[in-house]
């Protein structure tokens, strides 16, 4: 009788520990996947060699560009150029298949677009990937909202408050939330809010 109740007690403790462990794992996993969606957005697919591939338009910064950047198709096969070629000097570069190994053609890269188009309010807009320096970035930068809506964020919102001294930089850094921050996602007019864009987070 005594040993039977001990066995039941041990069984109950084991089940409680098991369920608790699963709940902790699910909570940790959910947090990590939630944070990944913000920090790694856009979430490019990978080929069998571990290279990411996709459109440069989905990237909101040079750091977020995929390893293989879509540049069109050759005989019905999607063609990609290497990130280093895309960011390199103007000229002809090899066009690869999605595996990044077989050359299927070539692509001419012109000078980076310094003449961004302007909206009706006179604001420049376009992809940050077409800028040659932070100073040449457009006022409205193409971005993907947290719900997948395509739009634009204001460069000044993206940059945030700029410090005037090292002390001020530390104070701004310390005041920022570890979860990052949300800024408005605009239509191309730079006025109509169509969504939310999330910056940062662990």
Secondary structure as the mmCIF struct_conf table of DSSP 4:
data_model
#
loop_
_struct_conf.conf_type_id
_struct_conf.id
_struct_conf.beg_label_comp_id
_struct_conf.beg_label_asym_id
_struct_conf.beg_label_seq_id
_struct_conf.end_label_comp_id
_struct_conf.end_label_asym_id
_struct_conf.end_label_seq_id
HELX_RH_AL_P HELX_RH_AL_P1 UNK A 2 UNK A 39
BEND BEND1 UNK A 40 UNK A 40
BEND BEND2 UNK A 42 UNK A 42
STRN STRN1 UNK A 45 UNK A 46
TURN_TY1_P TURN_TY1_P1 UNK A 48 UNK A 49
BEND BEND3 UNK A 50 UNK A 50
STRN STRN2 UNK A 52 UNK A 54
HELX_RH_3T_P HELX_RH_3T_P1 UNK A 56 UNK A 58
BEND BEND4 UNK A 60 UNK A 61
HELX_RH_3T_P HELX_RH_3T_P2 UNK A 62 UNK A 64
BEND BEND5 UNK A 67 UNK A 67
STRN STRN3 UNK A 68 UNK A 74
TURN_TY1_P TURN_TY1_P2 UNK A 75 UNK A 76
STRN STRN4 UNK A 77 UNK A 82
HELX_RH_AL_P HELX_RH_AL_P2 UNK A 83 UNK A 86
TURN_TY1_P TURN_TY1_P3 UNK A 87 UNK A 87
BEND BEND6 UNK A 88 UNK A 88
BEND BEND7 UNK A 90 UNK A 90
STRN STRN5 UNK A 91 UNK A 96
TURN_TY1_P TURN_TY1_P4 UNK A 98 UNK A 99
BEND BEND8 UNK A 100 UNK A 102
STRN STRN6 UNK A 103 UNK A 109
BEND BEND9 UNK A 115 UNK A 115
STRN STRN7 UNK A 117 UNK A 118
TURN_TY1_P TURN_TY1_P5 UNK A 120 UNK A 121
BEND BEND10 UNK A 122 UNK A 122
STRN STRN8 UNK A 124 UNK A 126
HELX_RH_3T_P HELX_RH_3T_P3 UNK A 128 UNK A 130
BEND BEND11 UNK A 132 UNK A 133
HELX_RH_3T_P HELX_RH_3T_P4 UNK A 134 UNK A 136
BEND BEND12 UNK A 139 UNK A 139
STRN STRN9 UNK A 140 UNK A 144
TURN_TY1_P TURN_TY1_P6 UNK A 146 UNK A 147
BEND BEND13 UNK A 148 UNK A 148
STRN STRN10 UNK A 150 UNK A 154
HELX_RH_AL_P HELX_RH_AL_P3 UNK A 155 UNK A 159
BEND BEND14 UNK A 161 UNK A 161
HELX_LH_PP_P HELX_LH_PP_P1 UNK A 162 UNK A 163
BEND BEND15 UNK A 164 UNK A 165
HELX_RH_AL_P HELX_RH_AL_P4 UNK A 166 UNK A 175
BEND BEND16 UNK A 176 UNK A 176
TURN_TY1_P TURN_TY1_P7 UNK A 178 UNK A 179
STRN STRN11 UNK A 181 UNK A 186
TURN_TY1_P TURN_TY1_P8 UNK A 188 UNK A 189
BEND BEND17 UNK A 190 UNK A 192
STRN STRN12 UNK A 193 UNK A 199
#
